[in-house]
């Protein structure tokens, strides 16, 4: 997947990117929830029509769900060190024995 050999620095860079992606996802999720709560409160209190918040919640929710699935499909850890160790372990398992 990553070529024949990866150095510790390369593995650490990959692990750091994964952790940053997770932080970005959780920030996106918090914004999604906050904005949707505000939209629902305003819409219900002002007009009672729920078409706008439903379309926003569903449309944006599909994007958030897609981001989460892509990010967490095979990943369970949350720190750079855990990601680094996991990558190092997985990479070393894939190396052929002599």
Residue frames relative to the residue before (quaternion, step in Angstrom):
aa qw qx qy qz dx dy dz
X 1.0000 0.0000 0.0000 0.0000 0.00 0.00 0.00
X 0.8043 0.2280 -0.0996 0.5396 3.58 0.85 -0.95
X 0.6781 -0.4437 0.3158 0.4935 3.60 1.16 0.17
X 0.7324 -0.4473 0.2978 0.4181 3.53 -1.33 -0.07
X 0.8201 0.0407 0.0259 0.5702 3.59 0.78 -0.97
X 0.0768 -0.7612 0.6415 0.0566 3.53 -1.09 0.78
X 0.3784 -0.7117 0.5426 0.2363 3.53 -0.94 0.87
X 0.6668 -0.4764 0.3786 0.4303 3.56 -1.29 0.22
X 0.6306 0.5344 -0.3350 0.4523 3.60 1.02 -0.73
X 0.6550 0.4968 -0.3142 0.4747 3.60 0.97 -0.79
X 0.6477 0.5051 -0.3149 0.4756 3.59 0.97 -0.85
X 0.6466 0.5161 -0.3180 0.4630 3.59 0.97 -0.82
X 0.6355 0.5264 -0.3250 0.4620 3.60 1.00 -0.79
X 0.6470 0.5021 -0.3118 0.4817 3.58 0.98 -0.83
X 0.6565 0.5101 -0.3079 0.4626 3.59 0.93 -0.90
X 0.6457 0.5208 -0.3176 0.4594 3.58 0.95 -0.86
X 0.6358 0.5262 -0.3227 0.4633 3.60 0.98 -0.82
X 0.6548 0.5136 -0.3176 0.4545 3.59 0.93 -0.84
X 0.6566 0.4989 -0.3109 0.4726 3.58 0.95 -0.84
X 0.6409 0.5112 -0.3239 0.4722 3.60 0.98 -0.78
X 0.6262 0.5304 -0.3314 0.4655 3.59 1.04 -0.74
X 0.6472 0.5138 -0.3156 0.4664 3.58 1.03 -0.79
X 0.6389 0.5121 -0.3248 0.4733 3.58 0.97 -0.81
X 0.6400 0.5227 -0.3175 0.4652 3.59 0.99 -0.85
X 0.6390 0.5285 -0.3271 0.4532 3.58 0.98 -0.83
X 0.6969 0.4685 -0.2930 0.4571 3.59 0.79 -0.95
X 0.6027 0.5296 -0.3552 0.4797 3.60 1.09 -0.62
X 0.6464 0.5170 -0.3035 0.4721 3.58 0.96 -0.92
X 0.6514 0.5199 -0.3112 0.4567 3.59 0.97 -0.84
X 0.6491 0.5095 -0.3146 0.4692 3.60 0.97 -0.85
X 0.6492 0.5013 -0.3133 0.4786 3.60 0.95 -0.84
X 0.6337 0.5394 -0.3220 0.4514 3.59 0.95 -0.89
X 0.6880 0.4717 -0.2866 0.4713 3.58 0.82 -0.96
X 0.6654 0.5190 -0.3059 0.4407 3.59 0.86 -0.94
X 0.6886 0.4766 -0.2845 0.4665 3.59 0.80 -0.99
X 0.6650 0.5036 -0.3143 0.4533 3.58 0.95 -0.81
X 0.6147 0.5251 -0.3532 0.4708 3.60 1.00 -0.69
X 0.6598 0.5029 -0.3062 0.4670 3.59 0.90 -0.92
X 0.6564 0.5144 -0.3131 0.4543 3.61 0.90 -0.90
X 0.6705 0.4966 -0.2999 0.4625 3.58 0.91 -0.90
X 0.6539 0.5060 -0.3216 0.4615 3.61 0.91 -0.83
X 0.6763 0.4890 -0.2990 0.4628 3.59 0.83 -0.95
X 0.6929 0.4951 -0.2883 0.4378 3.58 0.80 -1.00
X 0.6938 0.4674 -0.2852 0.4678 3.58 0.84 -0.92
X 0.6948 0.4713 -0.2920 0.4582 3.60 0.93 -0.79
X 0.7194 0.4501 -0.2572 0.4623 3.62 1.05 -0.65
X 0.8597 0.0993 -0.0061 0.5010 3.58 0.66 -1.03
X 0.3951 -0.7236 0.4834 0.2942 3.57 1.06 -0.56
X 0.5522 0.5851 -0.4038 0.4355 3.60 1.25 -0.12
X 0.1927 -0.8222 0.5290 0.0836 3.56 -0.84 0.92
X 0.3698 0.7528 -0.4813 0.2550 3.61 1.20 0.24
X 0.6822 0.4929 -0.3046 0.4459 3.62 0.80 -0.93
X 0.7151 0.4255 -0.3086 0.4609 3.66 0.70 -0.83
X 0.6036 0.5445 -0.3767 0.4440 3.61 1.05 -0.56
X 0.6882 0.4738 -0.3023 0.4588 3.60 0.81 -0.94
X 0.6500 0.5039 -0.3166 0.4727 3.60 1.03 -0.75
X 0.6698 0.5058 -0.3008 0.4529 3.56 0.87 -0.96
X 0.6996 0.4585 -0.2777 0.4724 3.59 0.86 -0.92
X 0.6877 0.4999 -0.2957 0.4356 3.60 0.80 -0.98
X 0.7033 0.4355 -0.2533 0.5015 3.55 0.84 -1.01
X 0.6137 0.5690 -0.3363 0.4319 3.57 1.08 -0.75
X 0.6098 0.5387 -0.3478 0.4659 3.58 1.06 -0.71
X 0.6564 0.5086 -0.3051 0.4662 3.58 0.98 -0.81
X 0.6591 0.4921 -0.3058 0.4795 3.59 0.95 -0.87
X 0.6460 0.5199 -0.3148 0.4618 3.58 0.97 -0.86
X 0.6462 0.5186 -0.3114 0.4653 3.58 0.96 -0.87
X 0.6464 0.5110 -0.3160 0.4703 3.58 0.95 -0.87
X 0.6705 0.5056 -0.2958 0.4553 3.59 0.93 -0.87
X 0.6515 0.5063 -0.3163 0.4682 3.57 0.95 -0.85
X 0.6667 0.5007 -0.3052 0.4602 3.58 0.90 -0.88
X 0.6980 0.4867 -0.2697 0.4508 3.55 1.01 -0.78
X 0.8209 0.2943 -0.1144 0.4757 3.57 0.81 -1.01
X 0.3296 0.7816 -0.4915 0.1971 3.60 1.18 0.06
X 0.8163 0.1027 -0.0378 0.5672 3.60 0.89 -0.89
X 0.6497 0.5280 -0.3130 0.4485 3.58 1.21 0.16
X 0.1183 -0.8186 0.5611 0.0338 3.55 -0.96 0.90
X 0.6741 0.5181 -0.3077 0.4272 3.61 1.12 -0.38
X 0.3028 -0.8026 0.4976 0.1284 3.54 -1.24 0.35
X 0.7028 0.4189 -0.2929 0.4949 3.61 1.15 0.08
X 0.6457 -0.5263 0.3840 0.3984 3.55 -1.22 0.50
X 0.6588 0.5195 -0.3171 0.4422 3.59 0.91 -0.90
X 0.6550 0.4961 -0.3171 0.4737 3.60 0.96 -0.83
X 0.6503 0.5082 -0.3155 0.4682 3.57 0.93 -0.86
X 0.6402 0.5286 -0.3184 0.4576 3.57 0.97 -0.89
X 0.6787 0.4855 -0.2945 0.4658 3.60 0.85 -0.97
X 0.6499 0.5151 -0.3184 0.4593 3.56 0.98 -0.84
X 0.6631 0.4931 -0.3070 0.4721 3.58 0.92 -0.86
X 0.6517 0.5172 -0.3140 0.4575 3.56 0.94 -0.89
X 0.6576 0.5031 -0.3040 0.4712 3.57 0.95 -0.91
X 0.6898 0.4772 -0.2846 0.4642 3.60 0.84 -0.95
X 0.6497 0.5087 -0.3229 0.4635 3.56 0.99 -0.80
X 0.6740 0.4953 -0.3004 0.4585 3.60 0.93 -0.85
X 0.6199 0.5329 -0.3464 0.4601 3.60 1.11 -0.59
X 0.6771 0.5077 -0.2893 0.4472 3.58 1.09 -0.70
X 0.5585 0.6103 -0.3939 0.4005 3.61 1.21 -0.35
X 0.4542 -0.6865 0.4892 0.2883 3.60 -0.92 0.85
X 0.4198 -0.6935 0.5241 0.2612 3.54 -1.07 0.74
X 0.3775 -0.7372 0.5177 0.2145 3.58 -1.04 0.76
